[in-house]
Amino acid sequence: METKLLFFLLSGILFQSNIGIYMMEQTEKCQVTLKIAIQMHSHSISIFPNNFWRSS
């Protein structure tokens, strides 16, 4: 009985830490994607006015 209880506790702790690691990885991926999107966005904004002024 005690070994089963211990097993459940240990597997629960492992499961939680795995979810924690997974969540951290997901947030890192999201942050990286956001950074890239922001960089591309600001880059296109800085390029656009130059082309716009030249064409007019």
mmCIF file as gemmi writes it, N, C-alpha and C atoms, coordinates in Angstrom:
data_model
loop_
_atom_site.group_PDB
_atom_site.id
_atom_site.type_symbol
_atom_site.label_atom_id
_atom_site.label_alt_id
_atom_site.label_comp_id
_atom_site.label_asym_id
_atom_site.label_entity_id
_atom_site.label_seq_id
_atom_site.pdbx_PDB_ins_code
_atom_site.Cartn_x
_atom_site.Cartn_y
_atom_site.Cartn_z
_atom_site.occupancy
_atom_site.B_iso_or_equiv
_atom_site.pdbx_formal_charge
_atom_site.auth_seq_id
_atom_site.auth_asym_id
_atom_site.pdbx_PDB_model_num
ATOM 1 N N . MET Axp A 1 ? 0.828 -1.2 0 1 0 ? 1 A 1
ATOM 2 C CA . MET Axp A 1 ? 0 0 0 1 0 ? 1 A 1
ATOM 3 C C . MET Axp A 1 ? 0.868 1.258 0 1 0 ? 1 A 1
ATOM 4 N N . GLU Axp A 2 ? 1.867 1.289 0.88 1 0 ? 2 A 1
ATOM 5 C CA . GLU Axp A 2 ? 2.73 2.471 0.974 1 0 ? 2 A 1
ATOM 6 C C . GLU Axp A 2 ? 3.541 2.676 -0.3 1 0 ? 2 A 1
ATOM 7 N N . THR Axp A 3 ? 3.983 1.582 -0.899 1 0 ? 3 A 1
ATOM 8 C CA . THR Axp A 3 ? 4.78 1.711 -2.122 1 0 ? 3 A 1
ATOM 9 C C . THR Axp A 3 ? 3.932 2.278 -3.26 1 0 ? 3 A 1
ATOM 10 N N . LYS Axp A 4 ? 2.657 1.863 -3.319 1 0 ? 4 A 1
ATOM 11 C CA . LYS Axp A 4 ? 1.764 2.398 -4.353 1 0 ? 4 A 1
ATOM 12 C C . LYS Axp A 4 ? 1.576 3.896 -4.156 1 0 ? 4 A 1
ATOM 13 N N . LEU Axp A 5 ? 1.386 4.305 -2.915 1 0 ? 5 A 1
ATOM 14 C CA . LEU Axp A 5 ? 1.187 5.716 -2.588 1 0 ? 5 A 1
ATOM 15 C C . LEU Axp A 5 ? 2.425 6.52 -2.978 1 0 ? 5 A 1
ATOM 16 N N . LEU Axp A 6 ? 3.591 5.973 -2.64 1 0 ? 6 A 1
ATOM 17 C CA . LEU Axp A 6 ? 4.854 6.626 -2.961 1 0 ? 6 A 1
ATOM 18 C C . LEU Axp A 6 ? 5.02 6.75 -4.479 1 0 ? 6 A 1
ATOM 19 N N . PHE Axp A 7 ? 4.644 5.677 -5.17 1 0 ? 7 A 1
ATOM 20 C CA . PHE Axp A 7 ? 4.743 5.669 -6.63 1 0 ? 7 A 1
ATOM 21 C C . PHE Axp A 7 ? 3.863 6.758 -7.245 1 0 ? 7 A 1
ATOM 22 N N . PHE Axp A 8 ? 2.628 6.866 -6.729 1 0 ? 8 A 1
ATOM 23 C CA . PHE Axp A 8 ? 1.712 7.893 -7.234 1 0 ? 8 A 1
ATOM 24 C C . PHE Axp A 8 ? 2.249 9.293 -6.972 1 0 ? 8 A 1
ATOM 25 N N . LEU Axp A 9 ? 2.809 9.485 -5.779 1 0 ? 9 A 1
ATOM 26 C CA . LEU Axp A 9 ? 3.389 10.784 -5.435 1 0 ? 9 A 1
ATOM 27 C C . LEU Axp A 9 ? 4.537 11.128 -6.376 1 0 ? 9 A 1
ATOM 28 N N . LEU Axp A 10 ? 5.435 10.161 -6.568 1 0 ? 10 A 1
ATOM 29 C CA . LEU Axp A 10 ? 6.601 10.389 -7.428 1 0 ? 10 A 1
ATOM 30 C C . LEU Axp A 10 ? 6.191 10.653 -8.874 1 0 ? 10 A 1
ATOM 31 N N . SER Axp A 11 ? 5.254 9.847 -9.38 1 0 ? 11 A 1
ATOM 32 C CA . SER Axp A 11 ? 4.816 10.036 -10.765 1 0 ? 11 A 1
ATOM 33 C C . SER Axp A 11 ? 4.092 11.37 -10.92 1 0 ? 11 A 1
ATOM 34 N N . GLY Axp A 12 ? 3.368 11.782 -9.881 1 0 ? 12 A 1
ATOM 35 C CA . GLY Axp A 12 ? 2.696 13.08 -9.914 1 0 ? 12 A 1
ATOM 36 C C . GLY Axp A 12 ? 3.691 14.22 -9.975 1 0 ? 12 A 1
ATOM 37 N N . ILE Axp A 13 ? 4.748 14.119 -9.169 1 0 ? 13 A 1
ATOM 38 C CA . ILE Axp A 13 ? 5.8 15.145 -9.156 1 0 ? 13 A 1
ATOM 39 C C . ILE Axp A 13 ? 6.507 15.188 -10.511 1 0 ? 13 A 1
ATOM 40 N N . LEU Axp A 14 ? 6.83 14.016 -11.051 1 0 ? 14 A 1
ATOM 41 C CA . LEU Axp A 14 ? 7.491 13.947 -12.355 1 0 ? 14 A 1
ATOM 42 C C . LEU Axp A 14 ? 6.604 14.541 -13.438 1 0 ? 14 A 1
ATOM 43 N N . PHE Axp A 15 ? 5.321 14.202 -13.386 1 0 ? 15 A 1
ATOM 44 C CA . PHE Axp A 15 ? 4.359 14.689 -14.373 1 0 ? 15 A 1
ATOM 45 C C . PHE Axp A 15 ? 4.271 16.209 -14.325 1 0 ? 15 A 1
ATOM 46 N N . GLN Axp A 16 ? 4.193 16.761 -13.119 1 0 ? 16 A 1
ATOM 47 C CA . GLN Axp A 16 ? 4.111 18.212 -12.956 1 0 ? 16 A 1
ATOM 48 C C . GLN Axp A 16 ? 5.366 18.898 -13.474 1 0 ? 16 A 1
ATOM 49 N N . SER Axp A 17 ? 6.533 18.346 -13.148 1 0 ? 17 A 1
ATOM 50 C CA . SER Axp A 17 ? 7.783 18.973 -13.595 1 0 ? 17 A 1
ATOM 51 C C . SER Axp A 17 ? 7.909 18.88 -15.115 1 0 ? 17 A 1
ATOM 52 N N . ASN Axp A 18 ? 7.42 17.764 -15.696 1 0 ? 18 A 1
ATOM 53 C CA . ASN Axp A 18 ? 7.445 17.644 -17.153 1 0 ? 18 A 1
ATOM 54 C C . ASN Axp A 18 ? 6.557 18.696 -17.792 1 0 ? 18 A 1
ATOM 55 N N . ILE Axp A 19 ? 5.38 18.917 -17.211 1 0 ? 19 A 1
ATOM 56 C CA . ILE Axp A 19 ? 4.47 19.942 -17.724 1 0 ? 19 A 1
ATOM 57 C C . ILE Axp A 19 ? 5.12 21.314 -17.583 1 0 ? 19 A 1
ATOM 58 N N . GLY Axp A 20 ? 5.784 21.544 -16.449 1 0 ? 20 A 1
ATOM 59 C CA . GLY Axp A 20 ? 6.465 22.819 -16.218 1 0 ? 20 A 1
ATOM 60 C C . GLY Axp A 20 ? 7.532 23.071 -17.267 1 0 ? 20 A 1
ATOM 61 N N . ILE Axp A 21 ? 8.335 22.049 -17.555 1 0 ? 21 A 1
ATOM 62 C CA . ILE Axp A 21 ? 9.397 22.167 -18.566 1 0 ? 21 A 1
ATOM 63 C C . ILE Axp A 21 ? 8.773 22.415 -19.939 1 0 ? 21 A 1
ATOM 64 N N . TYR Axp A 22 ? 7.71 21.665 -20.254 1 0 ? 22 A 1
ATOM 65 C CA . TYR Axp A 22 ? 7.026 21.809 -21.536 1 0 ? 22 A 1
ATOM 66 C C . TYR Axp A 22 ? 6.465 23.22 -21.693 1 0 ? 22 A 1
ATOM 67 N N . MET Axp A 23 ? 5.84 23.73 -20.63 1 0 ? 23 A 1
ATOM 68 C CA . MET Axp A 23 ? 5.267 25.075 -20.672 1 0 ? 23 A 1
ATOM 69 C C . MET Axp A 23 ? 6.361 26.117 -20.88 1 0 ? 23 A 1
ATOM 70 N N . MET Axp A 24 ? 7.5 25.926 -20.198 1 0 ? 24 A 1
ATOM 71 C CA . MET Axp A 24 ? 8.618 26.858 -20.346 1 0 ? 24 A 1
ATOM 72 C C . MET Axp A 24 ? 9.121 26.86 -21.787 1 0 ? 24 A 1
ATOM 73 N N . GLU Axp A 25 ? 9.213 25.674 -22.38 1 0 ? 25 A 1
ATOM 74 C CA . GLU Axp A 25 ? 9.677 25.572 -23.765 1 0 ? 25 A 1
ATOM 75 C C . GLU Axp A 25 ? 8.702 26.272 -24.706 1 0 ? 25 A 1
ATOM 76 N N . GLN Axp A 26 ? 7.407 26.071 -24.454 1 0 ? 26 A 1
ATOM 77 C CA . GLN Axp A 26 ? 6.389 26.698 -25.295 1 0 ? 26 A 1
ATOM 78 C C . GLN Axp A 26 ? 6.471 28.221 -25.201 1 0 ? 26 A 1
ATOM 79 N N . THR Axp A 27 ? 6.633 28.743 -23.976 1 0 ? 27 A 1
ATOM 80 C CA . THR Axp A 27 ? 6.71 30.206 -23.808 1 0 ? 27 A 1
ATOM 81 C C . THR Axp A 27 ? 7.954 30.736 -24.496 1 0 ? 27 A 1
ATOM 82 N N . GLU Axp A 28 ? 9.059 30.009 -24.404 1 0 ? 28 A 1
ATOM 83 C CA . GLU Axp A 28 ? 10.289 30.448 -25.074 1 0 ? 28 A 1
ATOM 84 C C . GLU Axp A 28 ? 10.074 30.502 -26.581 1 0 ? 28 A 1
ATOM 85 N N . LYS Axp A 29 ? 9.413 29.476 -27.125 1 0 ? 29 A 1
ATOM 86 C CA . LYS Axp A 29 ? 9.14 29.447 -28.561 1 0 ? 29 A 1
ATOM 87 C C . LYS Axp A 29 ? 8.269 30.629 -28.956 1 0 ? 29 A 1
ATOM 88 N N . CYS Axp A 30 ? 7.249 30.908 -28.138 1 0 ? 30 A 1
ATOM 89 C CA . CYS Axp A 30 ? 6.351 32.03 -28.418 1 0 ? 30 A 1
ATOM 90 C C . CYS Axp A 30 ? 7.113 33.343 -28.378 1 0 ? 30 A 1
ATOM 91 N N . GLN Axp A 31 ? 7.983 33.501 -27.392 1 0 ? 31 A 1
ATOM 92 C CA . GLN Axp A 31 ? 8.756 34.735 -27.263 1 0 ? 31 A 1
ATOM 93 C C . GLN Axp A 31 ? 9.675 34.919 -28.46 1 0 ? 31 A 1
ATOM 94 N N . VAL Axp A 32 ? 10.312 33.842 -28.892 1 0 ? 32 A 1
ATOM 95 C CA . VAL Axp A 32 ? 11.209 33.915 -30.052 1 0 ? 32 A 1
ATOM 96 C C . VAL Axp A 32 ? 10.411 34.298 -31.296 1 0 ? 32 A 1
ATOM 97 N N . THR Axp A 33 ? 9.243 33.668 -31.474 1 0 ? 33 A 1
ATOM 98 C CA . THR Axp A 33 ? 8.391 33.98 -32.624 1 0 ? 33 A 1
ATOM 99 C C . THR Axp A 33 ? 7.953 35.431 -32.591 1 0 ? 33 A 1
ATOM 100 N N . LEU Axp A 34 ? 7.592 35.916 -31.395 1 0 ? 34 A 1
ATOM 101 C CA . LEU Axp A 34 ? 7.189 37.314 -31.238 1 0 ? 34 A 1
ATOM 102 C C . LEU Axp A 34 ? 8.333 38.246 -31.603 1 0 ? 34 A 1
ATOM 103 N N . LYS Axp A 35 ? 9.534 37.934 -31.117 1 0 ? 35 A 1
ATOM 104 C CA . LYS Axp A 35 ? 10.704 38.769 -31.405 1 0 ? 35 A 1
ATOM 105 C C . LYS Axp A 35 ? 10.943 38.853 -32.903 1 0 ? 35 A 1
ATOM 106 N N . ILE Axp A 36 ? 10.88 37.709 -33.582 1 0 ? 36 A 1
ATOM 107 C CA . ILE Axp A 36 ? 11.101 37.672 -35.029 1 0 ? 36 A 1
ATOM 108 C C . ILE Axp A 36 ? 10.032 38.493 -35.736 1 0 ? 36 A 1
ATOM 109 N N . ALA Axp A 37 ? 8.774 38.322 -35.31 1 0 ? 37 A 1
ATOM 110 C CA . ALA Axp A 37 ? 7.668 39.051 -35.93 1 0 ? 37 A 1
ATOM 111 C C . ALA Axp A 37 ? 7.837 40.551 -35.745 1 0 ? 37 A 1
ATOM 112 N N . ILE Axp A 38 ? 8.22 40.959 -34.54 1 0 ? 38 A 1
ATOM 113 C CA . ILE Axp A 38 ? 8.413 42.386 -34.255 1 0 ? 38 A 1
ATOM 114 C C . ILE Axp A 38 ? 9.572 42.937 -35.082 1 0 ? 38 A 1
ATOM 115 N N . GLN Axp A 39 ? 10.658 42.175 -35.17 1 0 ? 39 A 1
ATOM 116 C CA . GLN Axp A 39 ? 11.817 42.618 -35.952 1 0 ? 39 A 1
ATOM 117 C C . GLN Axp A 39 ? 11.438 42.783 -37.422 1 0 ? 39 A 1
ATOM 118 N N . MET Axp A 40 ? 10.722 41.806 -37.965 1 0 ? 40 A 1
ATOM 119 C CA . MET Axp A 40 ? 10.309 41.871 -39.363 1 0 ? 40 A 1
ATOM 120 C C . MET Axp A 40 ? 9.374 43.056 -39.571 1 0 ? 40 A 1
ATOM 121 N N . HIS Axp A 41 ? 8.472 43.253 -38.616 1 0 ? 41 A 1
ATOM 122 C CA . HIS Axp A 41 ? 7.487 44.335 -38.704 1 0 ? 41 A 1
ATOM 123 C C . HIS Axp A 41 ? 8.186 45.692 -38.693 1 0 ? 41 A 1
ATOM 124 N N . SER Axp A 42 ? 9.069 45.903 -37.743 1 0 ? 42 A 1
ATOM 125 C CA . SER Axp A 42 ? 9.767 47.191 -37.646 1 0 ? 42 A 1
ATOM 126 C C . SER Axp A 42 ? 10.688 47.386 -38.851 1 0 ? 42 A 1
ATOM 127 N N . HIS Axp A 43 ? 11.24 46.283 -39.356 1 0 ? 43 A 1
ATOM 128 C CA . HIS Axp A 43 ? 12.114 46.35 -40.522 1 0 ? 43 A 1
ATOM 129 C C . HIS Axp A 43 ? 11.32 46.808 -41.746 1 0 ? 43 A 1
ATOM 130 N N . SER Axp A 44 ? 10.14 46.225 -41.94 1 0 ? 44 A 1
ATOM 131 C CA . SER Axp A 44 ? 9.322 46.593 -43.096 1 0 ? 44 A 1
ATOM 132 C C . SER Axp A 44 ? 8.823 48.026 -42.97 1 0 ? 44 A 1
ATOM 133 N N . ILE Axp A 45 ? 8.582 48.483 -41.738 1 0 ? 45 A 1
ATOM 134 C CA . ILE Axp A 45 ? 8.144 49.867 -41.528 1 0 ? 45 A 1
ATOM 135 C C . ILE Axp A 45 ? 9.274 50.829 -41.898 1 0 ? 45 A 1
ATOM 136 N N . SER Axp A 46 ? 10.502 50.488 -41.529 1 0 ? 46 A 1
ATOM 137 C CA . SER Axp A 46 ? 11.632 51.385 -41.813 1 0 ? 46 A 1
ATOM 138 C C . SER Axp A 46 ? 11.956 51.402 -43.306 1 0 ? 46 A 1
ATOM 139 N N . ILE Axp A 47 ? 11.655 50.322 -44.015 1 0 ? 47 A 1
ATOM 140 C CA . ILE Axp A 47 ? 11.93 50.269 -45.454 1 0 ? 47 A 1
ATOM 141 C C . ILE Axp A 47 ? 10.818 50.975 -46.238 1 0 ? 47 A 1
ATOM 142 N N . PHE Axp A 48 ? 9.585 50.772 -45.816 1 0 ? 48 A 1
ATOM 143 C CA . PHE Axp A 48 ? 8.426 51.265 -46.567 1 0 ? 48 A 1
ATOM 144 C C . PHE Axp A 48 ? 8.451 52.768 -46.853 1 0 ? 48 A 1
ATOM 145 N N . PRO Axp A 49 ? 8.674 53.637 -45.859 1 0 ? 49 A 1
ATOM 146 C CA . PRO Axp A 49 ? 8.639 55.08 -46.14 1 0 ? 49 A 1
ATOM 147 C C . PRO Axp A 49 ? 9.656 55.499 -47.2 1 0 ? 49 A 1
ATOM 148 N N . ASN Axp A 50 ? 10.847 54.908 -47.182 1 0 ? 50 A 1
ATOM 149 C CA . ASN Axp A 50 ? 11.877 55.257 -48.166 1 0 ? 50 A 1
ATOM 150 C C . ASN Axp A 50 ? 11.39 54.963 -49.58 1 0 ? 50 A 1
ATOM 151 N N . ASN Axp A 51 ? 10.846 53.763 -49.784 1 0 ? 51 A 1
ATOM 152 C CA . ASN Axp A 51 ? 10.33 53.392 -51.097 1 0 ? 51 A 1
ATOM 153 C C . ASN Axp A 51 ? 9.149 54.273 -51.467 1 0 ? 51 A 1
ATOM 154 N N . PHE Axp A 52 ? 8.345 54.578 -50.486 1 0 ? 52 A 1
ATOM 155 C CA . PHE Axp A 52 ? 7.142 55.384 -50.72 1 0 ? 52 A 1
ATOM 156 C C . PHE Axp A 52 ? 7.522 56.792 -51.177 1 0 ? 52 A 1
ATOM 157 N N . TRP Axp A 53 ? 8.508 57.382 -50.499 1 0 ? 53 A 1
ATOM 158 C CA . TRP Axp A 53 ? 8.902 58.754 -50.852 1 0 ? 53 A 1
ATOM 159 C C . TRP Axp A 53 ? 9.59 58.794 -52.214 1 0 ? 53 A 1
ATOM 160 N N . ARG Axp A 54 ? 10.344 57.755 -52.532 1 0 ? 54 A 1
ATOM 161 C CA . ARG Axp A 54 ? 11.05 57.738 -53.817 1 0 ? 54 A 1
ATOM 162 C C . ARG Axp A 54 ? 10.066 57.659 -54.98 1 0 ? 54 A 1
ATOM 163 N N . SER Axp A 55 ? 9.031 56.864 -54.807 1 0 ? 55 A 1
ATOM 164 C CA . SER Axp A 55 ? 8.098 56.623 -55.911 1 0 ? 55 A 1
ATOM 165 C C . SER Axp A 55 ? 7.222 57.838 -56.193 1 0 ? 55 A 1
ATOM 166 N N . SER Axp A 56 ? 6.989 58.697 -55.207 1 0 ? 56 A 1
ATOM 167 C CA . SER Axp A 56 ? 6.087 59.839 -55.426 1 0 ? 56 A 1
ATOM 168 C C . SER Axp A 56 ? 6.807 61.028 -56.057 1 0 ? 56 A 1
